[in-house]
């Protein structure tokens, strides 16, 4: 299988780095700061879970379609404060700064990733295709990827298959040349396959596959993937 590909493309969040943990901890910090400022929902305290729900509702608004993650997150803090009857743009910016700083400080690549990418890079060209806002340099992976395709910059967001065509164009490759690797069944497997790519599902949580379209391969992590593609 490995001999059929000239390049590997990777998702970032949940595949190469532990975005979920860093985001959850940063939201806890933001919620504590909001509570300390006196902000309170009509139906209860400000919590990290509620802030996540507000962010998701803001992201679905047409006005924020295609906007950067940073703008959406700031708007979500503004919306949260408004909901609490505590509208304060400066406080929203301060909370956003605390959140972003905490998120970056806690963000880490998974333990299996650096050595695996180094080994894979000796055999394949590498690309990153992400809906997120994390540049590889923030997690010590700078210089490994020939192309970095960020949704907010190119204008296409997964699961739109067009984002994968952007990657192929930048790499000057055909879909048959690239194997895409990611953790999200829809955004990384189904969408990439609809763009014509073969796919690998990274299943770190040992979940059951529930979609009609199936990946070309599944692996628990990048260490297993590297062994299967390189034999070492």
C-alpha positions as CSV (number, residue, x, y, z in Angstrom):
1,X,0.0,0.0,0.0
2,X,2.8,2.5,0.9
3,X,4.4,2.2,-2.5
4,X,1.3,3.7,-4.1
5,X,1.7,7.1,-2.5
6,X,4.1,10.0,-2.9
7,X,2.8,12.1,0.0
8,X,0.8,12.0,3.2
9,X,-1.5,14.7,4.4
10,X,-2.5,15.1,8.0
11,X,-5.2,16.7,10.0
12,X,-4.0,18.6,13.1
13,X,-6.4,18.8,16.0
14,X,-6.9,15.4,17.5
15,X,-4.5,13.7,15.1
16,X,-1.2,15.3,15.7
17,X,-1.8,17.4,18.8
18,X,-4.1,17.2,21.8
19,X,-6.3,20.2,21.1
20,X,-9.3,18.9,23.1
21,X,-7.4,18.9,26.4
22,X,-5.7,22.2,26.0
23,X,-9.0,23.8,24.9
24,X,-11.0,22.4,27.8
25,X,-8.4,23.6,30.4
26,X,-8.3,27.0,28.8
27,X,-12.1,27.3,28.9
28,X,-12.0,26.4,32.6
29,X,-9.6,29.4,33.1
30,X,-11.9,31.7,31.1
31,X,-15.0,30.6,33.0
32,X,-13.2,31.3,36.4
33,X,-12.3,34.8,35.2
34,X,-15.8,35.5,34.0
35,X,-17.3,34.3,37.3
36,X,-14.7,36.4,39.3
37,X,-15.8,39.5,37.2
38,X,-19.4,38.9,38.4
39,X,-20.8,37.5,35.2
40,X,-23.7,35.0,35.8
41,X,-26.2,33.4,33.5
42,X,-29.9,33.9,34.2
43,X,-30.2,30.2,34.7
44,X,-26.9,29.4,36.5
45,X,-23.2,30.0,36.7
46,X,-20.8,30.5,33.8
47,X,-19.1,27.1,33.1
48,X,-16.6,25.9,30.6
49,X,-19.3,23.6,29.1
50,X,-21.6,26.5,28.6
51,X,-18.9,28.6,27.0
52,X,-18.3,25.8,24.5
53,X,-22.0,25.8,23.7
54,X,-22.0,29.6,23.1
55,X,-19.0,29.3,20.9
56,X,-20.7,26.6,18.8
57,X,-23.8,28.7,18.4
58,X,-21.7,31.7,17.3
59,X,-19.7,29.6,14.8
60,X,-23.0,28.6,13.1
61,X,-24.0,32.2,12.3
62,X,-23.7,33.3,8.7
63,X,-21.8,36.4,9.8
64,X,-18.9,34.2,11.1
65,X,-18.8,31.7,8.3
66,X,-15.2,31.5,7.1
67,X,-13.9,33.7,9.9
68,X,-10.8,32.8,11.9
69,X,-11.0,30.7,15.0
70,X,-9.7,33.7,17.0
71,X,-12.5,36.0,15.8
72,X,-15.2,33.4,16.5
73,X,-13.8,32.7,20.0
74,X,-13.7,36.5,20.8
75,X,-17.3,36.9,19.5
76,X,-18.4,34.0,21.7
77,X,-17.0,35.7,24.8
78,X,-18.8,38.9,23.8
79,X,-22.0,36.9,23.3
80,X,-21.6,35.1,26.7
81,X,-21.2,38.4,28.5
82,X,-24.2,39.9,26.7
83,X,-26.3,36.9,27.7
84,X,-25.2,37.5,31.3
85,X,-26.4,41.1,31.1
86,X,-22.8,42.1,31.5
87,X,-21.7,43.3,28.1
88,X,-18.2,44.6,28.3
89,X,-16.0,44.5,25.1
90,X,-12.8,45.1,27.1
91,X,-13.5,42.3,29.5
92,X,-14.3,40.0,26.5
93,X,-10.9,40.8,25.1
94,X,-9.2,40.2,28.4
95,X,-10.9,36.8,28.8
96,X,-10.0,36.0,25.2
97,X,-6.3,36.8,25.9
98,X,-6.3,34.6,29.0
99,X,-8.0,31.8,27.0
100,X,-5.6,32.0,24.1
101,X,-2.5,32.2,26.3
102,X,-3.6,29.2,28.3
103,X,-4.5,27.2,25.2
104,X,-1.1,27.7,23.6
105,X,0.8,27.0,26.8
106,X,-0.9,23.7,27.3
107,X,-1.0,22.5,23.7
108,X,1.2,19.5,23.1
109,X,1.9,17.1,20.2
110,X,0.9,13.5,21.1
111,X,3.9,11.5,22.3
112,X,4.0,9.3,19.2
113,X,3.9,12.1,16.7
114,X,7.4,13.8,16.5
115,X,9.4,10.6,15.9
116,X,6.7,9.1,13.6
117,X,6.6,12.2,11.4
118,X,10.4,12.2,11.2
119,X,10.4,8.6,10.0
120,X,7.5,9.1,7.6
121,X,9.2,12.2,6.1
122,X,12.1,10.1,5.0
123,X,9.7,8.2,2.7
124,X,6.9,10.7,1.9
125,X,6.3,14.3,1.3
126,X,4.1,15.7,4.1
127,X,1.3,18.2,4.2
128,X,-1.1,19.5,6.8
129,X,-4.8,20.3,6.2
130,X,-6.6,21.8,9.2
131,X,-9.7,23.7,10.2
132,X,-7.9,24.9,13.3
133,X,-5.6,27.7,14.0
134,X,-2.5,25.9,15.3
135,X,0.6,26.3,13.3
136,X,3.0,23.3,13.6
137,X,5.7,25.5,15.1
138,X,3.6,25.9,18.2
139,X,4.0,22.2,19.0
140,X,7.6,21.7,17.9
141,X,6.7,20.4,14.4
142,X,8.0,23.3,12.3
143,X,9.7,22.5,9.0
144,X,8.2,19.0,8.6
145,X,5.3,20.0,6.2
146,X,5.8,21.0,2.6
147,X,2.3,22.6,2.6
148,X,0.2,23.9,5.4
149,X,-3.5,24.5,4.3
150,X,-5.5,26.4,6.9
151,X,-9.3,26.6,6.3
152,X,-9.7,30.2,7.4
153,X,-6.9,31.2,5.0
154,X,-7.9,29.3,1.9
155,X,-11.6,29.8,2.3
156,X,-12.7,26.1,2.4
157,X,-13.5,24.3,5.6
158,X,-13.8,20.6,6.1
159,X,-15.9,18.7,5.3
160,X,-15.9,20.6,2.0
161,X,-13.7,18.3,-0.2
162,X,-12.4,21.5,-1.9
163,X,-9.9,22.0,0.9
164,X,-8.2,18.8,-0.2
165,X,-8.0,20.1,-3.8
166,X,-6.2,23.2,-2.4
167,X,-3.7,20.9,-0.8
168,X,-3.2,18.9,-4.0
169,X,-2.7,22.0,-6.0
170,X,-0.1,23.3,-3.6
171,X,1.7,20.0,-3.6
172,X,1.4,19.6,-7.4
173,X,0.1,16.1,-7.0
174,X,-2.9,14.1,-8.0
175,X,-5.4,12.6,-5.5
176,X,-4.1,9.1,-6.2
177,X,-0.7,10.2,-5.0
178,X,-1.8,11.2,-1.5
179,X,-2.9,9.3,1.6
180,X,-4.8,11.5,4.1
181,X,-4.6,10.8,7.8
182,X,-7.0,12.1,10.3
183,X,-9.2,11.4,13.4
184,X,-12.6,12.8,12.3
185,X,-14.7,10.3,10.4
186,X,-16.6,12.9,8.4
187,X,-14.1,15.8,8.0
188,X,-11.0,13.6,7.4
189,X,-12.3,10.3,6.0
190,X,-15.5,10.9,4.2
191,X,-14.6,14.4,2.9
192,X,-11.1,13.3,1.8
193,X,-12.4,10.3,0.0
194,X,-15.0,12.5,-1.8
195,X,-12.0,14.5,-3.0
196,X,-10.5,11.3,-4.4
197,X,-7.9,10.5,-1.7
198,X,-7.4,7.2,0.1
199,X,-7.6,7.7,3.9
200,X,-6.4,6.5,7.3
201,X,-8.6,6.9,10.3
202,X,-6.6,7.6,13.5
203,X,-8.7,6.1,16.2
204,X,-6.9,7.0,19.5
205,X,-10.1,6.4,21.5
206,X,-10.8,2.9,20.1
207,X,-14.2,4.0,18.8
208,X,-16.5,2.0,16.5
209,X,-16.8,3.0,12.9
210,X,-20.4,4.0,12.1
211,X,-20.4,5.4,8.6
212,X,-21.2,3.7,5.3
213,X,-18.0,5.0,3.7
214,X,-15.0,3.2,5.2
215,X,-11.3,4.3,5.4
216,X,-8.6,2.6,3.5
217,X,-6.9,1.8,6.8
218,X,-7.3,2.4,10.5
219,X,-4.6,2.9,13.1
220,X,-4.6,3.6,16.8
221,X,-1.9,6.2,16.5
222,X,1.0,7.4,14.3
223,X,3.4,4.8,15.6
224,X,1.2,2.0,14.3
225,X,0.7,3.9,11.0
226,X,4.4,4.3,10.6
227,X,5.1,0.6,11.2
228,X,2.5,-0.3,8.6
229,X,3.8,2.1,6.0
230,X,7.5,1.7,6.5
231,X,7.9,-1.6,8.3
232,X,9.8,0.0,11.1
